Amino acid sequence: MPRPLAPQGRTGRPPVTSRAQILAGARQLIDRDGWEQLTIRKLAAELGVGPTTLYHHVRDKEDLLLLLITAYLDQVPHPELPSAPRDRMIMAAVVIHDSLAAWPWTAEVLTVDGFIARLNESALWFVEVILAGAVDHGCTPQQAVLIFRNLWYYAAGEILVRARTKERATPPDFDAFFKRLDDANLPHLTAVAHDWDKWVAPDTFTQGIEAVVDGLLAQALAT
């Protein structure tokens, strides 16, 4: 759960800016300048209020980011899940991946172990679905947690790589790069040189997560 908001019982004039306005303003700043540039002072200036007004709603930047993420994930529709545990796990992983990929800075904020303690219950449905799917498939609770961790690492990593690739100002010159390679030392790499950029471009997350889920479940049940 996000940390508690500002304590009750403050004296003085009540805040005139709503939480919805604050979140909308913060999202606009993030979309324009990036989440790293977001500060309470900058947001207050953007909204035309003093920083103290915002502190009636949020304690600091971390609380603000978590409120944004929670509000965003609360709006993600929960699909009707298939009956097979393995398929439920895959669907949950794909839904959360696709949701965060549309707003990739959220994945960057959550790239820390233990992030689940920073979100509310409604935003954690995908964690529950994956854990339940693994247990229903025959895994122990410990194995289920480790499977979730690995799926999250894969999803978050894929989101961030794709996002950074899109942000890249100048694409790498693969032709020039591969021409410098020695066929004798790197024969397999040079063999795919002309097709590398084309072959890594497609979105293959669903196929990848299916393979990861199948491999992790097989490994867990074999131990």
ZASE-732794 format. One line per 4 residues: number of its first residue (from 1); for each residue x, y negated, z of C-alpha. Coordinates in steps of 0.5 Angstrom, whole numbers, plus 2048, in hexadecimal, padded with zeros to 3 digits. Layout:
// residues N
NUM) X Y Z  ...
This chain:
// residues 223
1) 800 800 800  802 7F9 7FF  805 7F5 805  7FF 7F2 809
5) 7FE 7EB 806  7FF 7E5 80A  7FC 7E5 812  7F5 7E2 813
9) 7F4 7DD 818  7F8 7D7 814  7F6 7D0 815  7F5 7CB 810
13) 7F1 7CA 80A  7EF 7D0 807  7F2 7D2 800  7EE 7D0 7FA
17) 7F2 7D5 7F5  7EE 7DC 7F4  7F2 7E2 7F4  7F0 7E3 7ED
21) 7F2 7DD 7EB  7F9 7DE 7EE  7FA 7E5 7EB  7F7 7E2 7E4
25) 7FD 7DD 7E4  802 7E2 7E7  801 7E6 7E1  801 7E0 7DC
29) 808 7DE 7DF  80A 7E6 7DE  808 7E6 7D7  80B 7E0 7D5
33) 812 7E0 7D9  813 7E7 7DC  811 7EA 7E3  818 7E8 7E5
37) 817 7E1 7E4  811 7E1 7E9  811 7DD 7EF  80C 7DB 7F4
41) 80E 7D3 7F3  80E 7D4 7EB  807 7D7 7EC  805 7D2 7F0
45) 807 7CC 7EB  804 7D0 7E6  7FD 7D0 7E9  7FE 7C9 7EC
49) 7FE 7CA 7F3  803 7CB 7F9  807 7D1 7FA  803 7D1 801
53) 7FD 7D2 7FE  7FF 7D9 7FB  802 7DB 801  7FA 7DB 804
57) 7FA 7E1 7FF  801 7E4 7FE  807 7E5 802  80C 7E5 7FD
61) 80E 7E7 7F6  80E 7EE 7F8  807 7EE 7FA  804 7EA 7F4
65) 807 7EF 7EF  804 7F5 7F3  7FD 7F2 7F3  7FE 7F1 7EC
69) 800 7F8 7EA  7FA 7FA 7EF  7F5 7F6 7EC  7F8 7F8 7E5
73) 7F8 800 7E7  7F1 7FF 7EA  7EE 7FD 7E3  7F1 803 7DF
77) 7EB 808 7DE  7EC 80F 7E1  7EA 814 7DB  7E6 81B 7DC
81) 7EC 820 7DE  7EC 826 7DA  7EB 82D 7DE  7F2 830 7DD
85) 7F7 82D 7E3  7FD 82C 7DE  7F9 828 7D9  7F6 824 7DF
89) 7FD 822 7E1  7FF 820 7D9  7F9 81C 7D9  7FA 818 7DF
93) 802 817 7DD  800 815 7D6  7FA 810 7D9  7FF 80D 7DE
97) 805 80C 7D9  800 809 7D3  7FD 804 7D9  804 802 7DB
101) 807 802 7D4  802 7FC 7D2  805 7F8 7D8  80C 7FB 7D9
105) 80F 7F6 7DE  80A 7FA 7E3  80E 801 7E2  815 7FD 7E3
109) 812 7FA 7EA  810 801 7EC  816 805 7EA  818 806 7F1
113) 817 80D 7F5  811 80C 7FA  80D 807 7F6  807 80B 7F7
117) 807 807 7FE  807 801 7FB  800 802 7F7  7F9 803 7FA
121) 7F5 809 7F9  7F1 808 7F3  7F8 806 7EF  7FB 80D 7F1
125) 7F5 812 7EE  7FB 814 7E9  7FF 816 7EE  7FA 81A 7F1
129) 7F8 81D 7EB  7FF 820 7E9  800 822 7F0  7F9 826 7F0
133) 7FB 829 7E9  801 82C 7EC  7FE 82F 7F2  7F9 832 7EE
137) 7FE 835 7E9  801 838 7EF  806 834 7F1  808 832 7F8
141) 807 82B 7FB  80E 82A 7FB  80F 82C 7F4  809 828 7F2
145) 80C 821 7F5  813 823 7F1  80F 824 7EA  80B 81D 7EB
149) 812 81A 7ED  815 81D 7E6  80F 81B 7E2  80F 814 7E5
153) 816 813 7E3  815 816 7DC  80F 811 7DB  812 80B 7DE
157) 819 80C 7DA  815 80D 7D4  811 806 7D5  817 802 7D7
161) 81B 804 7D1  816 803 7CC  814 7FC 7CF  81C 7FA 7CF
165) 81C 7FD 7C8  817 7F8 7C6  81A 7F2 7C9  820 7F3 7C6
169) 822 7ED 7C2  827 7F0 7BD  826 7F8 7BB  82C 7FC 7BB
173) 830 7FD 7B4  830 804 7B4  833 805 7AD  839 801 7B0
177) 839 805 7B6  839 80C 7B3  83E 80A 7AE  843 809 7B3
181) 842 810 7B6  847 816 7B5  843 81C 7B2  848 820 7B5
185) 847 81E 7BC  83F 81D 7BB  83D 821 7B6  836 822 7B8
189) 835 81B 7B9  838 819 7B3  833 81E 7AF  82D 81A 7B2
193) 830 813 7B1  82B 811 7AB  825 813 7AE  826 812 7B6
197) 822 80B 7B6  81C 80E 7B2  81C 814 7B7  81C 811 7BD
201) 817 80C 7BC  811 810 7BC  80D 810 7C3  80D 817 7C5
205) 80C 816 7CC  806 81B 7CC  80A 820 7C9  810 81F 7CE
209) 80B 81F 7D4  808 825 7D2  80F 829 7D2  811 826 7D8
213) 80B 828 7DC  80B 82F 7D9  813 830 7DB  812 82D 7E2
217) 80C 832 7E3  80F 838 7E1  816 836 7E5  811 835 7EB
221) 80E 83C 7EA  814 83F 7E9  817 83D 7EF
